[in-house]
Amino acid sequence: MGTGIPEQRPGQDAPFLTVAEVAERMRVSRMTVYRLVHSGELPAVRFGRSFRVPPDAVEGLIESARFTAG
């Protein structure tokens, strides 16, 4: 019987990323990710005592921070 939670399959994108996964993706510290979440710059969902971040939100933040010299 299913639990109602979609099963994670290899190669499938996760519905949410942990703070540690976001920090690794952005190559910053976990504290920086927490600051971004608490400031509202990075949307997150709170599950108990931990935060989960939608992957699209991370990509959007990275894209908005992109700098082109010229």
PQR file of N, CA, C, O and H, with PARSE charges and radii, in Angstrom:
ATOM      1  N   MET A   1       0.842  -1.190   0.000 -0.4000 1.5000
ATOM      2  CA  MET A   1       0.000   0.000   0.000 -0.0000 2.0000
ATOM      3  C   MET A   1       0.875   1.237   0.000  0.5500 1.7000
ATOM      4  O   MET A   1       1.910   1.274   0.665 -0.5500 1.4000
ATOM      5  N   GLY A   2       0.462   2.246  -0.744 -0.4000 1.5000
ATOM      6  CA  GLY A   2       1.219   3.487  -0.818 -0.0000 2.0000
ATOM      7  C   GLY A   2       0.943   4.381   0.379  0.5500 1.7000
ATOM      8  O   GLY A   2      -0.075   4.251   1.059 -0.5500 1.4000
ATOM      9  H   GLY A   2      -0.379   2.217  -1.284  0.4000 1.0000
ATOM     10  N   THR A   3       1.869   5.285   0.614 -0.4000 1.5000
ATOM     11  CA  THR A   3       1.734   6.224   1.729 -0.0000 2.0000
ATOM     12  C   THR A   3       1.185   7.560   1.273  0.5500 1.7000
ATOM     13  O   THR A   3       0.956   8.450   2.092 -0.5500 1.4000
ATOM     14  H   THR A   3       2.696   5.391   0.062  0.4000 1.0000
ATOM     15  N   GLY A   4       0.967   7.715  -0.053 -0.4000 1.5000
ATOM     16  CA  GLY A   4       0.514   8.992  -0.569 -0.0000 2.0000
ATOM     17  C   GLY A   4       1.665   9.917  -0.912  0.5500 1.7000
ATOM     18  O   GLY A   4       1.450  11.003  -1.450 -0.5500 1.4000
ATOM     19  H   GLY A   4       1.153   6.992  -0.718  0.4000 1.0000
ATOM     20  N   ILE A   5       2.887   9.499  -0.608 -0.4000 1.5000
ATOM     21  CA  ILE A   5       4.090  10.285  -0.914 -0.0000 2.0000
ATOM     22  C   ILE A   5       4.725   9.677  -2.161  0.5500 1.7000
ATOM     23  O   ILE A   5       5.008   8.479  -2.183 -0.5500 1.4000
ATOM     24  H   ILE A   5       3.062   8.616  -0.171  0.4000 1.0000
ATOM     25  N   PRO A   6       4.955  10.482  -3.201 -0.5600 1.5000
ATOM     26  CA  PRO A   6       5.566   9.927  -4.406  0.2800 2.0000
ATOM     27  C   PRO A   6       6.929   9.320  -4.105  0.5500 1.7000
ATOM     28  O   PRO A   6       7.723   9.890  -3.356 -0.5500 1.4000
ATOM     29  N   GLU A   7       7.191   8.169  -4.692 -0.4000 1.5000
ATOM     30  CA  GLU A   7       8.467   7.495  -4.484 -0.0000 2.0000
ATOM     31  C   GLU A   7       9.547   8.169  -5.305  0.5500 1.7000
ATOM     32  O   GLU A   7       9.328   8.497  -6.471 -0.5500 1.4000
ATOM     33  H   GLU A   7       6.547   7.706  -5.301  0.4000 1.0000
ATOM     34  N   GLN A   8      10.712   8.380  -4.706 -0.4000 1.5000
ATOM     35  CA  GLN A   8      11.843   8.998  -5.400 -0.0000 2.0000
ATOM     36  C   GLN A   8      12.551   7.925  -6.215  0.5500 1.7000
ATOM     37  O   GLN A   8      12.974   6.905  -5.671 -0.5500 1.4000
ATOM     38  H   GLN A   8      10.890   8.113  -3.759  0.4000 1.0000
ATOM     39  N   ARG A   9      12.681   8.151  -7.507 -0.4000 1.5000
ATOM     40  CA  ARG A   9      13.359   7.217  -8.387 -0.0000 2.0000
ATOM     41  C   ARG A   9      14.707   7.800  -8.792  0.5500 1.7000
ATOM     42  O   ARG A   9      14.851   9.020  -8.874 -0.5500 1.4000
ATOM     43  H   ARG A   9      12.338   8.979  -7.949  0.4000 1.0000
ATOM     44  N   PRO A  10      15.694   6.944  -9.046 -0.5600 1.5000
ATOM     45  CA  PRO A  10      16.998   7.463  -9.486  0.2800 2.0000
ATOM     46  C   PRO A  10      16.848   8.308 -10.743  0.5500 1.7000
ATOM     47  O   PRO A  10      16.142   7.922 -11.675 -0.5500 1.4000
ATOM     48  N   GLY A  11      17.509   9.459 -10.771 -0.4000 1.5000
ATOM     49  CA  GLY A  11      17.456  10.344 -11.915 -0.0000 2.0000
ATOM     50  C   GLY A  11      16.259  11.275 -11.929  0.5500 1.7000
ATOM     51  O   GLY A  11      16.186  12.179 -12.761 -0.5500 1.4000
ATOM     52  H   GLY A  11      18.082   9.773 -10.014  0.4000 1.0000
ATOM     53  N   GLN A  12      15.322  11.066 -11.018 -0.4000 1.5000
ATOM     54  CA  GLN A  12      14.132  11.917 -10.962 -0.0000 2.0000
ATOM     55  C   GLN A  12      14.424  13.119 -10.077  0.5500 1.7000
ATOM     56  O   GLN A  12      15.057  12.990  -9.029 -0.5500 1.4000
ATOM     57  H   GLN A  12      15.382  10.332 -10.342  0.4000 1.0000
ATOM     58  N   ASP A  13      13.956  14.297 -10.511 -0.4000 1.5000
ATOM     59  CA  ASP A  13      14.182  15.487  -9.704 -0.0000 2.0000
ATOM     60  C   ASP A  13      13.394  15.406  -8.406  0.5500 1.7000
ATOM     61  O   ASP A  13      12.235  14.994  -8.398 -0.5500 1.4000
ATOM     62  H   ASP A  13      13.443  14.401 -11.362  0.4000 1.0000
ATOM     63  N   ALA A  14      14.029  15.802  -7.313 -0.4000 1.5000
ATOM     64  CA  ALA A  14      13.369  15.794  -6.009 -0.0000 2.0000
ATOM     65  C   ALA A  14      12.376  16.953  -5.958  0.5500 1.7000
ATOM     66  O   ALA A  14      12.640  18.019  -6.515 -0.5500 1.4000
ATOM     67  H   ALA A  14      14.971  16.137  -7.320  0.4000 1.0000
ATOM     68  N   PRO A  15      11.228  16.751  -5.290 -0.5600 1.5000
ATOM     69  CA  PRO A  15      10.256  17.839  -5.187  0.2800 2.0000
ATOM     70  C   PRO A  15      10.760  18.988  -4.319  0.5500 1.7000
ATOM     71  O   PRO A  15      10.348  20.132  -4.506 -0.5500 1.4000
ATOM     72  N   PHE A  16      11.642  18.693  -3.378 -0.4000 1.5000
ATOM     73  CA  PHE A  16      12.229  19.706  -2.505 -0.0000 2.0000
ATOM     74  C   PHE A  16      13.679  19.347  -2.245  0.5500 1.7000
ATOM     75  O   PHE A  16      14.063  18.178  -2.268 -0.5500 1.4000
ATOM     76  H   PHE A  16      11.977  17.763  -3.226  0.4000 1.0000
ATOM     77  N   LEU A  17      14.484  20.385  -1.994 -0.4000 1.5000
ATOM     78  CA  LEU A  17      15.885  20.185  -1.640 -0.0000 2.0000
ATOM     79  C   LEU A  17      16.088  20.554  -0.182  0.5500 1.7000
ATOM     80  O   LEU A  17      15.400  21.431   0.340 -0.5500 1.4000
ATOM     81  H   LEU A  17      14.172  21.335  -1.975  0.4000 1.0000
ATOM     82  N   THR A  18      17.028  19.891   0.477 -0.4000 1.5000
ATOM     83  CA  THR A  18      17.384  20.246   1.842 -0.0000 2.0000
ATOM     84  C   THR A  18      18.282  21.476   1.818  0.5500 1.7000
ATOM     85  O   THR A  18      18.802  21.852   0.767 -0.5500 1.4000
ATOM     86  H   THR A  18      17.586  19.179   0.052  0.4000 1.0000
ATOM     87  N   VAL A  19      18.460  22.092   2.958 -0.4000 1.5000
ATOM     88  CA  VAL A  19      19.353  23.246   3.064 -0.0000 2.0000
ATOM     89  C   VAL A  19      20.764  22.841   2.654  0.5500 1.7000
ATOM     90  O   VAL A  19      21.447  23.600   1.965 -0.5500 1.4000
ATOM     91  H   VAL A  19      18.037  21.787   3.811  0.4000 1.0000
ATOM     92  N   ALA A  20      21.204  21.673   3.061 -0.4000 1.5000
ATOM     93  CA  ALA A  20      22.550  21.204   2.704 -0.0000 2.0000
ATOM     94  C   ALA A  20      22.678  21.022   1.190  0.5500 1.7000
ATOM     95  O   ALA A  20      23.715  21.358   0.618 -0.5500 1.4000
ATOM     96  H   ALA A  20      20.649  21.057   3.621  0.4000 1.0000
ATOM     97  N   GLU A  21      21.642  20.495   0.534 -0.4000 1.5000
ATOM     98  CA  GLU A  21      21.682  20.320  -0.912 -0.0000 2.0000
ATOM     99  C   GLU A  21      21.711  21.666  -1.633  0.5500 1.7000
ATOM    100  O   GLU A  21      22.417  21.826  -2.628 -0.5500 1.4000
ATOM    101  H   GLU A  21      20.800  20.222   0.998  0.4000 1.0000
ATOM    102  N   VAL A  22      20.946  22.627  -1.132 -0.4000 1.5000
ATOM    103  CA  VAL A  22      20.952  23.971  -1.719 -0.0000 2.0000
ATOM    104  C   VAL A  22      22.333  24.600  -1.562  0.5500 1.7000
ATOM    105  O   VAL A  22      22.864  25.186  -2.505 -0.5500 1.4000
ATOM    106  H   VAL A  22      20.372  22.496  -0.323  0.4000 1.0000
ATOM    107  N   ALA A  23      22.912  24.477  -0.367 -0.4000 1.5000
ATOM    108  CA  ALA A  23      24.241  25.039  -0.107 -0.0000 2.0000
ATOM    109  C   ALA A  23      25.276  24.431  -1.053  0.5500 1.7000
ATOM    110  O   ALA A  23      26.133  25.140  -1.580 -0.5500 1.4000
ATOM    111  H   ALA A  23      22.480  24.001   0.399  0.4000 1.0000
ATOM    112  N   GLU A  24      25.194  23.132  -1.262 -0.4000 1.5000
ATOM    113  CA  GLU A  24      26.129  22.467  -2.169 -0.0000 2.0000
ATOM    114  C   GLU A  24      25.919  22.954  -3.600  0.5500 1.7000
ATOM    115  O   GLU A  24      26.887  23.217  -4.313 -0.5500 1.4000
ATOM    116  H   GLU A  24      24.498  22.557  -0.834  0.4000 1.0000
ATOM    117  N   ARG A  25      24.673  23.076  -4.020 -0.4000 1.5000
ATOM    118  CA  ARG A  25      24.362  23.533  -5.394 -0.0000 2.0000
ATOM    119  C   ARG A  25      24.864  24.955  -5.633  0.5500 1.7000
ATOM    120  O   ARG A  25      25.390  25.266  -6.701 -0.5500 1.4000
ATOM    121  H   ARG A  25      23.886  22.863  -3.441  0.4000 1.0000
ATOM    122  N   MET A  26      24.695  25.820  -4.621 -0.4000 1.5000
ATOM    123  CA  MET A  26      25.094  27.221  -4.756 -0.0000 2.0000
ATOM    124  C   MET A  26      26.547  27.461  -4.354  0.5500 1.7000
ATOM    125  O   MET A  26      27.082  28.551  -4.557 -0.5500 1.4000
ATOM    126  H   MET A  26      24.267  25.567  -3.753  0.4000 1.0000
ATOM    127  N   ARG A  27      27.180  26.438  -3.783 -0.4000 1.5000
ATOM    128  CA  ARG A  27      28.565  26.523  -3.302 -0.0000 2.0000
ATOM    129  C   ARG A  27      28.728  27.621  -2.258  0.5500 1.7000
ATOM    130  O   ARG A  27      29.650  28.435  -2.317 -0.5500 1.4000
ATOM    131  H   ARG A  27      26.745  25.553  -3.618  0.4000 1.0000
ATOM    132  N   VAL A  28      27.798  27.618  -1.295 -0.4000 1.5000
ATOM    133  CA  VAL A  28      27.836  28.541  -0.158 -0.0000 2.0000
ATOM    134  C   VAL A  28      27.644  27.715   1.106  0.5500 1.7000
ATOM    135  O   VAL A  28      27.415  26.508   1.032 -0.5500 1.4000
ATOM    136  H   VAL A  28      27.050  26.957  -1.247  0.4000 1.0000
ATOM    137  N   SER A  29      27.736  28.360   2.265 -0.4000 1.5000
ATOM    138  CA  SER A  29      27.544  27.642   3.522 -0.0000 2.0000
ATOM    139  C   SER A  29      26.047  27.442   3.785  0.5500 1.7000
ATOM    140  O   SER A  29      25.208  28.128   3.202 -0.5500 1.4000
ATOM    141  H   SER A  29      27.922  29.340   2.325  0.4000 1.0000
ATOM    142  N   ARG A  30      25.732  26.507   4.659 -0.4000 1.5000
ATOM    143  CA  ARG A  30      24.330  26.300   5.057 -0.0000 2.0000
ATOM    144  C   ARG A  30      23.791  27.545   5.737  0.5500 1.7000
ATOM    145  O   ARG A  30      22.613  27.865   5.583 -0.5500 1.4000
ATOM    146  H   ARG A  30      26.413  25.949   5.133  0.4000 1.0000
ATOM    147  N   MET A  31      24.632  28.259   6.491 -0.4000 1.5000
ATOM    148  CA  MET A  31      24.188  29.479   7.159 -0.0000 2.0000
ATOM    149  C   MET A  31      23.747  30.528   6.136  0.5500 1.7000
ATOM    150  O   MET A  31      22.780  31.253   6.371 -0.5500 1.4000
ATOM    151  H   MET A  31      25.589  27.999   6.615  0.4000 1.0000
ATOM    152  N   THR A  32      24.438  30.610   5.022 -0.4000 1.5000
ATOM    153  CA  THR A  32      24.039  31.544   3.968 -0.0000 2.0000
ATOM    154  C   THR A  32      22.655  31.181   3.431  0.5500 1.7000
ATOM    155  O   THR A  32      21.833  32.063   3.181 -0.5500 1.4000
ATOM    156  H   THR A  32      25.223  30.021   4.831  0.4000 1.0000
ATOM    157  N   VAL A  33      22.400  29.899   3.257 -0.4000 1.5000
ATOM    158  CA  VAL A  33      21.080  29.456   2.784 -0.0000 2.0000
ATOM    159  C   VAL A  33      20.019  29.827   3.813  0.5500 1.7000
ATOM    160  O   VAL A  33      18.955  30.325   3.447 -0.5500 1.4000
ATOM    161  H   VAL A  33      23.067  29.182   3.460  0.4000 1.0000
ATOM    162  N   TYR A  34      20.294  29.589   5.099 -0.4000 1.5000
ATOM    163  CA  TYR A  34      19.327  29.966   6.145 -0.0000 2.0000
ATOM    164  C   TYR A  34      19.059  31.475   6.114  0.5500 1.7000
ATOM    165  O   TYR A  34      17.916  31.901   6.287 -0.5500 1.4000
ATOM    166  H   TYR A  34      21.158  29.184   5.397  0.4000 1.0000
ATOM    167  N   ARG A  35      20.091  32.279   5.897 -0.4000 1.5000
ATOM    168  CA  ARG A  35      19.907  33.737   5.820 -0.0000 2.0000
ATOM    169  C   ARG A  35      19.008  34.103   4.640  0.5500 1.7000
ATOM    170  O   ARG A  35      18.126  34.952   4.770 -0.5500 1.4000
ATOM    171  H   ARG A  35      21.019  31.934   5.757  0.4000 1.0000
ATOM    172  N   LEU A  36      19.229  33.470   3.498 -0.4000 1.5000
ATOM    173  CA  LEU A  36      18.402  33.728   2.324 -0.0000 2.0000
ATOM    174  C   LEU A  36      16.946  33.335   2.571  0.5500 1.7000
ATOM    175  O   LEU A  36      16.029  34.035   2.142 -0.5500 1.4000
ATOM    176  H   LEU A  36      19.946  32.780   3.393  0.4000 1.0000
ATOM    177  N   VAL A  37      16.741  32.229   3.253 -0.4000 1.5000
ATOM    178  CA  VAL A  37      15.377  31.777   3.571 -0.0000 2.0000
ATOM    179  C   VAL A  37      14.714  32.756   4.530  0.5500 1.7000
ATOM    180  O   VAL A  37      13.584  33.184   4.299 -0.5500 1.4000
ATOM    181  H   VAL A  37      17.486  31.661   3.601  0.4000 1.0000
ATOM    182  N   HIS A  38      15.408  33.109   5.598 -0.4000 1.5000
ATOM    183  CA  HIS A  38      14.821  33.999   6.611 -0.0000 2.0000
ATOM    184  C   HIS A  38      14.585  35.415   6.084  0.5500 1.7000
ATOM    185  O   HIS A  38      13.679  36.102   6.556 -0.5500 1.4000
ATOM    186  H   HIS A  38      16.326  32.761   5.785  0.4000 1.0000
ATOM    187  N   SER A  39      15.385  35.857   5.114 -0.4000 1.5000
ATOM    188  CA  SER A  39      15.192  37.196   4.542 -0.0000 2.0000
ATOM    189  C   SER A  39      14.079  37.210   3.504  0.5500 1.7000
ATOM    190  O   SER A  39      13.614  38.276   3.102 -0.5500 1.4000
ATOM    191  H   SER A  39      16.121  35.298   4.730  0.4000 1.0000
ATOM    192  N   GLY A  40      13.653  36.031   3.070 -0.4000 1.5000
ATOM    193  CA  GLY A  40      12.597  35.942   2.067 -0.0000 2.0000
ATOM    194  C   GLY A  40      13.105  35.908   0.641  0.5500 1.7000
ATOM    195  O   GLY A  40      12.311  35.822  -0.296 -0.5500 1.4000
ATOM    196  H   GLY A  40      14.031  35.165   3.397  0.4000 1.0000
ATOM    197  N   GLU A  41      14.424  35.976   0.457 -0.4000 1.5000
ATOM    198  CA  GLU A  41      14.997  35.934  -0.893 -0.0000 2.0000
ATOM    199  C   GLU A  41      14.876  34.552  -1.521  0.5500 1.7000
ATOM    200  O   GLU A  41      14.828  34.420  -2.744 -0.5500 1.4000
ATOM    201  H   GLU A  41      15.069  36.046   1.217  0.4000 1.0000
ATOM    202  N   LEU A  42      14.827  33.520  -0.676 -0.4000 1.5000
ATOM    203  CA  LEU A  42      14.723  32.147  -1.154 -0.0000 2.0000
ATOM    204  C   LEU A  42      13.490  31.518  -0.515  0.5500 1.7000
ATOM    205  O   LEU A  42      13.490  31.263   0.689 -0.5500 1.4000
ATOM    206  H   LEU A  42      14.866  33.628   0.318  0.4000 1.0000
ATOM    207  N   PRO A  43      12.440  31.263  -1.293 -0.5600 1.5000
ATOM    208  CA  PRO A  43      11.230  30.663  -0.729  0.2800 2.0000
ATOM    209  C   PRO A  43      11.514  29.248  -0.217  0.5500 1.7000
ATOM    210  O   PRO A  43      12.275  28.497  -0.828 -0.5500 1.4000
ATOM    211  N   ALA A  44      10.907  28.904   0.887 -0.4000 1.5000
ATOM    212  CA  ALA A  44      11.084  27.575   1.469 -0.0000 2.0000
ATOM    213  C   ALA A  44       9.817  27.161   2.200  0.5500 1.7000
ATOM    214  O   ALA A  44       8.973  27.990   2.540 -0.5500 1.4000
ATOM    215  H   ALA A  44      10.289  29.514   1.383  0.4000 1.0000
ATOM    216  N   VAL A  45       9.706  25.865   2.431 -0.4000 1.5000
ATOM    217  CA  VAL A  45       8.598  25.298   3.183 -0.0000 2.0000
ATOM    218  C   VAL A  45       9.182  24.694   4.446  0.5500 1.7000
ATOM    219  O   VAL A  45      10.222  24.037   4.403 -0.5500 1.4000
ATOM    220  H   VAL A  45      10.392  25.192   2.155  0.4000 1.0000
ATOM    221  N   ARG A  46       8.522  24.912   5.556 -0.4000 1.5000
ATOM    222  CA  ARG A  46       9.017  24.364   6.809 -0.0000 2.0000
ATOM    223  C   ARG A  46       8.318  23.049   7.113  0.5500 1.7000
ATOM    224  O   ARG A  46       7.089  22.978   7.143 -0.5500 1.4000
ATOM    225  H   ARG A  46       7.677  25.445   5.591  0.4000 1.0000
ATOM    226  N   PHE A  47       9.115  22.007   7.338 -0.4000 1.5000
ATOM    227  CA  PHE A  47       8.617  20.701   7.742 -0.0000 2.0000
ATOM    228  C   PHE A  47       9.199  20.417   9.115  0.5500 1.7000
ATOM    229  O   PHE A  47      10.378  20.085   9.239 -0.5500 1.4000
ATOM    230  H   PHE A  47      10.113  22.065   7.313  0.4000 1.0000
ATOM    231  N   GLY A  48       8.382  20.545  10.136 -0.4000 1.5000
ATOM    232  CA  GLY A  48       8.893  20.363  11.493 -0.0000 2.0000
ATOM    233  C   GLY A  48       9.916  21.441  11.796  0.5500 1.7000
ATOM    234  O   GLY A  48       9.607  22.631  11.742 -0.5500 1.4000
ATOM    235  H   GLY A  48       7.424  20.815  10.035  0.4000 1.0000
ATOM    236  N   ARG A  49      11.129  21.026  12.111 -0.4000 1.5000
ATOM    237  CA  ARG A  49      12.186  21.983  12.444 -0.0000 2.0000
ATOM    238  C   ARG A  49      13.123  22.254  11.276  0.5500 1.7000
ATOM    239  O   ARG A  49      14.097  22.991  11.424 -0.5500 1.4000
ATOM    240  H   ARG A  49      11.379  20.059  12.154  0.4000 1.0000
ATOM    241  N   SER A  50      12.841  21.666  10.116 -0.4000 1.5000
ATOM    242  CA  SER A  50      13.743  21.862   8.977 -0.0000 2.0000
ATOM    243  C   SER A  50      13.031  22.533   7.820  0.5500 1.7000
ATOM    244  O   SER A  50      11.802  22.535   7.740 -0.5500 1.4000
ATOM    245  H   SER A  50      12.049  21.068   9.995  0.4000 1.0000
ATOM    246  N   PHE A  51      13.820  23.100   6.928 -0.4000 1.5000
ATOM    247  CA  PHE A  51      13.299  23.779   5.747 -0.0000 2.0000
ATOM    248  C   PHE A  51      13.574  22.930   4.524  0.5500 1.7000
ATOM    249  O   PHE A  51      14.578  22.221   4.452 -0.5500 1.4000
ATOM    250  H   PHE A  51      14.817  23.099   6.992  0.4000 1.0000
ATOM    251  N   ARG A  52      12.663  23.014   3.557 -0.4000 1.5000
ATOM    252  CA  ARG A  52      12.869  22.395   2.252 -0.0000 2.0000
ATOM    253  C   ARG A  52      12.615  23.466   1.206  0.5500 1.7000
ATOM    254  O   ARG A  52      11.708  24.287   1.347 -0.5500 1.4000
ATOM    255  H   ARG A  52      11.848  23.590   3.615  0.4000 1.0000
ATOM    256  N   VAL A  53      13.418  23.448   0.165 -0.4000 1.5000
ATOM    257  CA  VAL A  53      13.384  24.494  -0.848 -0.0000 2.0000
ATOM    258  C   VAL A  53      13.036  23.875  -2.200  0.5500 1.7000
ATOM    259  O   VAL A  53      13.635  22.873  -2.590 -0.5500 1.4000
ATOM    260  H   VAL A  53      14.154  22.781   0.050  0.4000 1.0000
ATOM    261  N   PRO A  54      12.071  24.462  -2.922 -0.5600 1.5000
ATOM    262  CA  PRO A  54      11.775  23.963  -4.274  0.2800 2.0000
ATOM    263  C   PRO A  54      12.970  24.204  -5.200  0.5500 1.7000
ATOM    264  O   PRO A  54      13.556  25.286  -5.173 -0.5500 1.4000
ATOM    265  N   PRO A  55      13.334  23.229  -6.006 -0.5600 1.5000
ATOM    266  CA  PRO A  55      14.480  23.400  -6.916  0.2800 2.0000
ATOM    267  C   PRO A  55      14.328  24.606  -7.840  0.5500 1.7000
ATOM    268  O   PRO A  55      15.316  25.277  -8.138 -0.5500 1.4000
ATOM    269  N   ASP A  56      13.116  24.892  -8.295 -0.4000 1.5000
ATOM    270  CA  ASP A  56      12.901  26.045  -9.179 -0.0000 2.0000
ATOM    271  C   ASP A  56      13.274  27.355  -8.487  0.5500 1.7000
ATOM    272  O   ASP A  56      13.758  28.283  -9.136 -0.5500 1.4000
ATOM    273  H   ASP A  56      12.313  24.347  -8.053  0.4000 1.0000
ATOM    274  N   ALA A  57      13.051  27.434  -7.170 -0.4000 1.5000
ATOM    275  CA  ALA A  57      13.383  28.649  -6.421 -0.0000 2.0000
ATOM    276  C   ALA A  57      14.894  28.858  -6.389  0.5500 1.7000
ATOM    277  O   ALA A  57      15.371  29.989  -6.483 -0.5500 1.4000
ATOM    278  H   ALA A  57      12.658  26.680  -6.644  0.4000 1.0000
ATOM    279  N   VAL A  58      15.637  27.776  -6.260 -0.4000 1.5000
ATOM    280  CA  VAL A  58      17.105  27.875  -6.248 -0.0000 2.0000
ATOM    281  C   VAL A  58      17.598  28.349  -7.611  0.5500 1.7000
ATOM    282  O   VAL A  58      18.421  29.261  -7.700 -0.5500 1.4000
ATOM    283  H   VAL A  58      15.249  26.858  -6.184  0.4000 1.0000
ATOM    284  N   GLU A  59      17.087  27.721  -8.675 -0.4000 1.5000
ATOM    285  CA  GLU A  59      17.502  28.112 -10.025 -0.0000 2.0000
ATOM    286  C   GLU A  59      17.115  29.559 -10.314  0.5500 1.7000
ATOM    287  O   GLU A  59      17.877  30.284 -10.954 -0.5500 1.4000
ATOM    288  H   GLU A  59      16.418  26.980  -8.603  0.4000 1.0000
ATOM    289  N   GLY A  60      15.945  29.989  -9.852 -0.4000 1.5000
ATOM    290  CA  GLY A  60      15.510  31.367 -10.051 -0.0000 2.0000
ATOM    291  C   GLY A  60      16.417  32.356  -9.344  0.5500 1.7000
ATOM    292  O   GLY A  60      16.749  33.404  -9.898 -0.5500 1.4000
ATOM    293  H   GLY A  60      15.326  29.400  -9.332  0.4000 1.0000
ATOM    294  N   LEU A  61      16.820  32.031  -8.124 -0.4000 1.5000
ATOM    295  CA  LEU A  61      17.717  32.913  -7.371 -0.0000 2.0000
ATOM    296  C   LEU A  61      19.082  33.008  -8.050  0.5500 1.7000
ATOM    297  O   LEU A  61      19.662  34.089  -8.149 -0.5500 1.4000
ATOM    298  H   LEU A  61      16.551  31.180  -7.673  0.4000 1.0000
ATOM    299  N   ILE A  62      19.578  31.885  -8.509 -0.4000 1.5000
ATOM    300  CA  ILE A  62      20.868  31.879  -9.199 -0.0000 2.0000
ATOM    301  C   ILE A  62      20.776  32.713 -10.474  0.5500 1.7000
ATOM    302  O   ILE A  62      21.670  33.505 -10.771 -0.5500 1.4000
ATOM    303  H   ILE A  62      19.106  31.006  -8.429  0.4000 1.0000
ATOM    304  N   GLU A  63      19.697  32.533 -11.218 -0.4000 1.5000
ATOM    305  CA  GLU A  63      19.530  33.278 -12.470 -0.0000 2.0000
ATOM    306  C   GLU A  63      19.409  34.772 -12.224  0.5500 1.7000
ATOM    307  O   GLU A  63      19.970  35.572 -12.972 -0.5500 1.4000
ATOM    308  H   GLU A  63      18.970  31.889 -10.976  0.4000 1.0000
ATOM    309  N   SER A  64      18.677  35.157 -11.174 -0.4000 1.5000
ATOM    310  CA  SER A  64      18.499  36.578 -10.884 -0.0000 2.0000
ATOM    311  C   SER A  64      19.789  37.233 -10.384  0.5500 1.7000
ATOM    312  O   SER A  64      19.952  38.448 -10.488 -0.5500 1.4000
ATOM    313  H   SER A  64      18.221  34.507 -10.566  0.4000 1.0000
ATOM    314  N   ALA A  65      20.699  36.426  -9.842 -0.4000 1.5000
ATOM    315  CA  ALA A  65      21.957  36.951  -9.321 -0.0000 2.0000
ATOM    316  C   ALA A  65      23.059  36.958 -10.383  0.5500 1.7000
ATOM    317  O   ALA A  65      24.152  37.477 -10.154 -0.5500 1.4000
ATOM    318  H   ALA A  65      20.566  35.438  -9.758  0.4000 1.0000
ATOM    319  N   ARG A  66      22.760  36.380 -11.537 -0.4000 1.5000
ATOM    320  CA  ARG A  66      23.762  36.298 -12.598 -0.0000 2.0000
ATOM    321  C   ARG A  66      24.209  37.701 -13.013  0.5500 1.7000
ATOM    322  O   ARG A  66      23.392  38.610 -13.164 -0.5500 1.4000
ATOM    323  H   ARG A  66      21.872  35.958 -11.723  0.4000 1.0000
ATOM    324  N   PHE A  67      25.512  37.855 -13.191 -0.4000 1.5000
ATOM    325  CA  PHE A  67      26.107  39.147 -13.525 -0.0000 2.0000
ATOM    326  C   PHE A  67      26.852  39.022 -14.839  0.5500 1.7000
ATOM    327  O   PHE A  67      27.646  38.102 -15.035 -0.5500 1.4000
ATOM    328  H   PHE A  67      26.175  37.116 -13.068  0.4000 1.0000
ATOM    329  N   THR A  68      26.590  39.946 -15.725 -0.4000 1.5000
ATOM    330  CA  THR A  68      27.297  39.974 -16.999 -0.0000 2.0000
ATOM    331  C   THR A  68      28.155  41.230 -17.065  0.5500 1.7000
ATOM    332  O   THR A  68      27.643  42.348 -17.024 -0.5500 1.4000
ATOM    333  H   THR A  68      25.945  40.693 -15.567  0.4000 1.0000
ATOM    334  N   ALA A  69      29.459  41.032 -17.169 -0.4000 1.5000
ATOM    335  CA  ALA A  69      30.371  42.169 -17.245 -0.0000 2.0000
ATOM    336  C   ALA A  69      30.255  42.819 -18.622  0.5500 1.7000
ATOM    337  O   ALA A  69      29.995  42.150 -19.622 -0.5500 1.4000
ATOM    338  H   ALA A  69      29.874  40.123 -17.203  0.4000 1.0000
ATOM    339  N   GLY A  70      30.446  44.095 -18.651 -0.4000 1.5000
ATOM    340  CA  GLY A  70      30.353  44.695 -19.973 -0.0000 2.0000
ATOM    341  C   GLY A  70      30.662  46.103 -19.913  0.5500 1.7000
ATOM    342  O   GLY A  70      30.636  46.785 -20.938 -0.5500 1.4000
ATOM    343  H   GLY A  70      30.657  44.639 -17.839  0.4000 1.0000
TER
END
